[in-house]
Amino acid sequence: MEKDQKTFIRAAGMGDVEKVGLYLNKGINPNVQDQYQATALLYASRRGRIEVVKLLIENGADINLADDRKRTPYFHAVTFLRYDVVKYLADKKCNMDALDIYDWTALDAALMGHQLKMAALLKELGASANKYQSKLTTL
């Protein structure tokens, strides 16, 4: 991975809209991945950097590109309780039911983490559970 690519991904995670925009304007691939196959969008989603998330998607970032554990930006936003990012990604029609390497959906992860407020939001948005469907009755 080139230095510019690392800097771009790091800037996205830090929420540096200006620096991310400069790299995008210079033509960097918004879907560049690090050693964990994580993208700038994934790091921005995980850290709740909504303005960077919007900028990346507007510039062609793949909303469903997953990391080495098959977890998408949406999955990370869910597990790190980034409600605004979750709502935005769902509105942009991300795959809310993608399975990670353990065959969990993001809703499964919220249920197993006892994040009932997040799980209720995901259910409202139309997400499905794969392994822990029975726990949905508690919502």
PyRosetta script that sets phi, psi and omega in degrees:
from pyrosetta import init, pose_from_sequence

init()
pose = pose_from_sequence("MEKDQKTFIRAAGMGDVEKVGLYLNKGINPNVQDQYQATALLYASRRGRIEVVKLLIENGADINLADDRKRTPYFHAVTFLRYDVVKYLADKKCNMDALDIYDWTALDAALMGHQLKMAALLKELGASANKYQSKLTTL")
pose.set_psi(1, 134.6)
pose.set_omega(1, -179.3)
pose.set_phi(2, -76.0)
pose.set_psi(2, 157.6)
pose.set_omega(2, -179.4)
pose.set_phi(3, -58.3)
pose.set_psi(3, -43.8)
pose.set_omega(3, 179.9)
pose.set_phi(4, -60.4)
pose.set_psi(4, -38.3)
pose.set_omega(4, -179.8)
pose.set_phi(5, -66.1)
pose.set_psi(5, -42.7)
pose.set_omega(5, 177.7)
pose.set_phi(6, -62.3)
pose.set_psi(6, -43.9)
pose.set_omega(6, -179.2)
pose.set_phi(7, -63.7)
pose.set_psi(7, -41.2)
pose.set_omega(7, 178.1)
pose.set_phi(8, -60.4)
pose.set_psi(8, -49.3)
pose.set_omega(8, -179.1)
pose.set_phi(9, -63.5)
pose.set_psi(9, -43.2)
pose.set_omega(9, 178.8)
pose.set_phi(10, -62.4)
pose.set_psi(10, -42.7)
pose.set_omega(10, 179.9)
pose.set_phi(11, -62.2)
pose.set_psi(11, -38.1)
pose.set_omega(11, 178.5)
pose.set_phi(12, -63.6)
pose.set_psi(12, -44.9)
pose.set_omega(12, 179.5)
pose.set_phi(13, -64.8)
pose.set_psi(13, -30.6)
pose.set_omega(13, 179.6)
pose.set_phi(14, -83.8)
pose.set_psi(14, -8.3)
pose.set_omega(14, 179.3)
pose.set_phi(15, 80.6)
pose.set_psi(15, 21.9)
pose.set_omega(15, -178.7)
pose.set_phi(16, -82.7)
pose.set_psi(16, 84.9)
pose.set_omega(16, -176.3)
pose.set_phi(17, -58.3)
pose.set_psi(17, -42.5)
pose.set_omega(17, -177.5)
pose.set_phi(18, -62.2)
pose.set_psi(18, -48.4)
pose.set_omega(18, -178.2)
pose.set_phi(19, -66.5)
pose.set_psi(19, -41.4)
pose.set_omega(19, 177.8)
pose.set_phi(20, -60.7)
pose.set_psi(20, -43.9)
pose.set_omega(20, 178.4)
pose.set_phi(21, -61.3)
pose.set_psi(21, -40.3)
pose.set_omega(21, 178.5)
pose.set_phi(22, -62.4)
pose.set_psi(22, -44.3)
pose.set_omega(22, 179.0)
pose.set_phi(23, -65.0)
pose.set_psi(23, -39.8)
pose.set_omega(23, 178.5)
pose.set_phi(24, -64.9)
pose.set_psi(24, -41.7)
pose.set_omega(24, 178.5)
pose.set_phi(25, -64.8)
pose.set_psi(25, -28.3)
pose.set_omega(25, 177.2)
pose.set_phi(26, -80.5)
pose.set_psi(26, -5.5)
pose.set_omega(26, 174.7)
pose.set_phi(27, 98.0)
pose.set_psi(27, 14.3)
pose.set_omega(27, 178.3)
pose.set_phi(28, -63.4)
pose.set_psi(28, 145.2)
pose.set_omega(28, 176.9)
pose.set_phi(29, -70.2)
pose.set_psi(29, 119.2)
pose.set_omega(29, -178.1)
pose.set_phi(30, -66.9)
pose.set_psi(30, -12.3)
pose.set_omega(30, -177.9)
pose.set_phi(31, -103.0)
pose.set_psi(31, 15.1)
pose.set_omega(31, 178.2)
pose.set_phi(32, -58.8)
pose.set_psi(32, 141.8)
pose.set_omega(32, -176.3)
pose.set_phi(33, -119.1)
pose.set_psi(33, 147.9)
pose.set_omega(33, 176.8)
pose.set_phi(34, -88.7)
pose.set_psi(34, -167.4)
pose.set_omega(34, -176.8)
pose.set_phi(35, -64.9)
pose.set_psi(35, -15.3)
pose.set_omega(35, 177.8)
pose.set_phi(36, -102.4)
pose.set_psi(36, 9.6)
pose.set_omega(36, -176.0)
pose.set_phi(37, 65.2)
pose.set_psi(37, 17.8)
pose.set_omega(37, 178.5)
pose.set_phi(38, -84.0)
pose.set_psi(38, 145.6)
pose.set_omega(38, -178.7)
pose.set_phi(39, -107.6)
pose.set_psi(39, 171.5)
pose.set_omega(39, 174.7)
pose.set_phi(40, -59.4)
pose.set_psi(40, -40.5)
pose.set_omega(40, 179.1)
pose.set_phi(41, -63.1)
pose.set_psi(41, -39.2)
pose.set_omega(41, 178.9)
pose.set_phi(42, -62.8)
pose.set_psi(42, -48.1)
pose.set_omega(42, -179.5)
pose.set_phi(43, -65.3)
pose.set_psi(43, -40.2)
pose.set_omega(43, 178.5)
pose.set_phi(44, -64.8)
pose.set_psi(44, -39.6)
pose.set_omega(44, 179.3)
pose.set_phi(45, -66.6)
pose.set_psi(45, -44.5)
pose.set_omega(45, -178.5)
pose.set_phi(46, -60.8)
pose.set_psi(46, -35.5)
pose.set_omega(46, -176.9)
pose.set_phi(47, -96.9)
pose.set_psi(47, 3.0)
pose.set_omega(47, 176.4)
pose.set_phi(48, 73.8)
pose.set_psi(48, 28.6)
pose.set_omega(48, -178.9)
pose.set_phi(49, -87.9)
pose.set_psi(49, 74.3)
pose.set_omega(49, -170.4)
pose.set_phi(50, -58.8)
pose.set_psi(50, -38.6)
pose.set_omega(50, -179.1)
pose.set_phi(51, -66.5)
pose.set_psi(51, -37.5)
pose.set_omega(51, 176.7)
pose.set_phi(52, -69.6)
pose.set_psi(52, -40.2)
pose.set_omega(52, 176.9)
pose.set_phi(53, -56.0)
pose.set_psi(53, -49.4)
pose.set_omega(53, -179.7)
pose.set_phi(54, -60.8)
pose.set_psi(54, -45.4)
pose.set_omega(54, -178.9)
pose.set_phi(55, -61.8)
pose.set_psi(55, -43.5)
pose.set_omega(55, -179.1)
pose.set_phi(56, -64.7)
pose.set_psi(56, -44.2)
pose.set_omega(56, 179.9)
pose.set_phi(57, -65.7)
pose.set_psi(57, -41.0)
pose.set_omega(57, 177.0)
pose.set_phi(58, -61.3)
pose.set_psi(58, -23.2)
pose.set_omega(58, -178.4)
pose.set_phi(59, -106.7)
pose.set_psi(59, 23.1)
pose.set_omega(59, 169.9)
pose.set_phi(60, 93.4)
pose.set_psi(60, 11.1)
pose.set_omega(60, 177.4)
pose.set_phi(61, -64.8)
pose.set_psi(61, 137.5)
pose.set_omega(61, 179.3)
pose.set_phi(62, -74.8)
pose.set_psi(62, 113.1)
pose.set_omega(62, -174.2)
pose.set_phi(63, -65.7)
pose.set_psi(63, -21.3)
pose.set_omega(63, -176.7)
pose.set_phi(64, -111.7)
pose.set_psi(64, 9.4)
pose.set_omega(64, -178.8)
pose.set_phi(65, -70.3)
pose.set_psi(65, 120.6)
pose.set_omega(65, -172.6)
pose.set_phi(66, -99.2)
pose.set_psi(66, 161.9)
pose.set_omega(66, 177.9)
pose.set_phi(67, -86.2)
pose.set_psi(67, -169.2)
pose.set_omega(67, -176.3)
pose.set_phi(68, -68.9)
pose.set_psi(68, -11.3)
pose.set_omega(68, 174.7)
pose.set_phi(69, -103.5)
pose.set_psi(69, 12.1)
pose.set_omega(69, 179.3)
pose.set_phi(70, 63.7)
pose.set_psi(70, 29.4)
pose.set_omega(70, 177.9)
pose.set_phi(71, -101.1)
pose.set_psi(71, 128.7)
pose.set_omega(71, -176.1)
pose.set_phi(72, -86.4)
pose.set_psi(72, 170.2)
pose.set_omega(72, 173.9)
pose.set_phi(73, -55.3)
pose.set_psi(73, -39.8)
pose.set_omega(73, 177.3)
pose.set_phi(74, -60.1)
pose.set_psi(74, -46.5)
pose.set_omega(74, 179.2)
pose.set_phi(75, -57.1)
pose.set_psi(75, -45.3)
pose.set_omega(75, 179.7)
pose.set_phi(76, -66.3)
pose.set_psi(76, -40.7)
pose.set_omega(76, 178.1)
pose.set_phi(77, -61.0)
pose.set_psi(77, -38.8)
pose.set_omega(77, 177.7)
pose.set_phi(78, -64.3)
pose.set_psi(78, -51.0)
pose.set_omega(78, -174.3)
pose.set_phi(79, -69.0)
pose.set_psi(79, -22.5)
pose.set_omega(79, 176.8)
pose.set_phi(80, -100.4)
pose.set_psi(80, 12.4)
pose.set_omega(80, 173.9)
pose.set_phi(81, 57.1)
pose.set_psi(81, 46.0)
pose.set_omega(81, 178.3)
pose.set_phi(82, -97.4)
pose.set_psi(82, 78.9)
pose.set_omega(82, -171.9)
pose.set_phi(83, -56.6)
pose.set_psi(83, -44.4)
pose.set_omega(83, -178.6)
pose.set_phi(84, -64.9)
pose.set_psi(84, -37.8)
pose.set_omega(84, 178.5)
pose.set_phi(85, -69.0)
pose.set_psi(85, -42.4)
pose.set_omega(85, 178.5)
pose.set_phi(86, -57.4)
pose.set_psi(86, -48.5)
pose.set_omega(86, -179.6)
pose.set_phi(87, -62.2)
pose.set_psi(87, -42.5)
pose.set_omega(87, -179.3)
pose.set_phi(88, -64.0)
pose.set_psi(88, -47.2)
pose.set_omega(88, -179.5)
pose.set_phi(89, -64.6)
pose.set_psi(89, -38.4)
pose.set_omega(89, 177.0)
pose.set_phi(90, -64.0)
pose.set_psi(90, -41.9)
pose.set_omega(90, 177.9)
pose.set_phi(91, -61.7)
pose.set_psi(91, -31.5)
pose.set_omega(91, 179.1)
pose.set_phi(92, -85.2)
pose.set_psi(92, 8.4)
pose.set_omega(92, 174.2)
pose.set_phi(93, 68.7)
pose.set_psi(93, 41.1)
pose.set_omega(93, 173.3)
pose.set_phi(94, -67.3)
pose.set_psi(94, 164.2)
pose.set_omega(94, 176.5)
pose.set_phi(95, -80.4)
pose.set_psi(95, 99.5)
pose.set_omega(95, -176.8)
pose.set_phi(96, -74.9)
pose.set_psi(96, -13.2)
pose.set_omega(96, -175.5)
pose.set_phi(97, -112.7)
pose.set_psi(97, 19.5)
pose.set_omega(97, 177.3)
pose.set_phi(98, -62.2)
pose.set_psi(98, 143.0)
pose.set_omega(98, -179.4)
pose.set_phi(99, -99.3)
pose.set_psi(99, 137.3)
pose.set_omega(99, 175.2)
pose.set_phi(100, -86.3)
pose.set_psi(100, -171.1)
pose.set_omega(100, -175.8)
pose.set_phi(101, -67.6)
pose.set_psi(101, -13.8)
pose.set_omega(101, 178.1)
pose.set_phi(102, -100.4)
pose.set_psi(102, 7.3)
pose.set_omega(102, -176.8)
pose.set_phi(103, 64.8)
pose.set_psi(103, 32.0)
pose.set_omega(103, 174.1)
pose.set_phi(104, -98.3)
pose.set_psi(104, 142.3)
pose.set_omega(104, 165.6)
pose.set_phi(105, -89.7)
pose.set_psi(105, 172.2)
pose.set_omega(105, 175.8)
pose.set_phi(106, -62.0)
pose.set_psi(106, -35.7)
pose.set_omega(106, 178.0)
pose.set_phi(107, -65.4)
pose.set_psi(107, -40.1)
pose.set_omega(107, 174.5)
pose.set_phi(108, -56.5)
pose.set_psi(108, -45.9)
pose.set_omega(108, -178.7)
pose.set_phi(109, -62.2)
pose.set_psi(109, -41.7)
pose.set_omega(109, 178.4)
pose.set_phi(110, -63.8)
pose.set_psi(110, -42.5)
pose.set_omega(110, 179.7)
pose.set_phi(111, -64.7)
pose.set_psi(111, -44.7)
pose.set_omega(111, -178.4)
pose.set_phi(112, -71.2)
pose.set_psi(112, -24.7)
pose.set_omega(112, 176.1)
pose.set_phi(113, -88.0)
pose.set_psi(113, 6.0)
pose.set_omega(113, 179.8)
pose.set_phi(114, 58.5)
pose.set_psi(114, 32.4)
pose.set_omega(114, 177.9)
pose.set_phi(115, -93.7)
pose.set_psi(115, 73.4)
pose.set_omega(115, -170.9)
pose.set_phi(116, -67.3)
pose.set_psi(116, -33.5)
pose.set_omega(116, 177.0)
pose.set_phi(117, -64.1)
pose.set_psi(117, -44.7)
pose.set_omega(117, 178.1)
pose.set_phi(118, -65.6)
pose.set_psi(118, -44.3)
pose.set_omega(118, -179.7)
pose.set_phi(119, -59.5)
pose.set_psi(119, -40.8)
pose.set_omega(119, 178.4)
pose.set_phi(120, -63.2)
pose.set_psi(120, -41.9)
pose.set_omega(120, 177.1)
pose.set_phi(121, -61.4)
pose.set_psi(121, -46.0)
pose.set_omega(121, -178.6)
pose.set_phi(122, -62.2)
pose.set_psi(122, -41.3)
pose.set_omega(122, 177.7)
pose.set_phi(123, -61.5)
pose.set_psi(123, -43.6)
pose.set_omega(123, 178.1)
pose.set_phi(124, -61.1)
pose.set_psi(124, -36.3)
pose.set_omega(124, -179.8)
pose.set_phi(125, -77.2)
pose.set_psi(125, -9.9)
pose.set_omega(125, 177.4)
pose.set_phi(126, 101.3)
pose.set_psi(126, 12.9)
pose.set_omega(126, 179.6)
pose.set_phi(127, -73.7)
pose.set_psi(127, 157.4)
pose.set_omega(127, 179.5)
pose.set_phi(128, -119.1)
pose.set_psi(128, 153.2)
pose.set_omega(128, 171.6)
pose.set_phi(129, -97.9)
pose.set_psi(129, 149.6)
pose.set_omega(129, 177.6)
pose.set_phi(130, -104.5)
pose.set_psi(130, -56.8)
pose.set_omega(130, -175.9)
pose.set_phi(131, -92.2)
pose.set_psi(131, -26.3)
pose.set_omega(131, -170.8)
pose.set_phi(132, -120.2)
pose.set_psi(132, 39.3)
pose.set_omega(132, 179.0)
pose.set_phi(133, -55.5)
pose.set_psi(133, -37.5)
pose.set_omega(133, -176.9)
pose.set_phi(134, -63.3)
pose.set_psi(134, -26.1)
pose.set_omega(134, -179.2)
pose.set_phi(135, -74.8)
pose.set_psi(135, -12.3)
pose.set_omega(135, -179.9)
pose.set_phi(136, -67.2)
pose.set_psi(136, -21.0)
pose.set_omega(136, -179.7)
pose.set_phi(137, -67.3)
pose.set_psi(137, -18.0)
pose.set_omega(137, 179.5)
pose.set_phi(138, -79.6)
pose.set_psi(138, -10.2)
pose.set_omega(138, -177.0)
pose.set_phi(139, -88.7)
pose.dump_pdb("model.pdb")
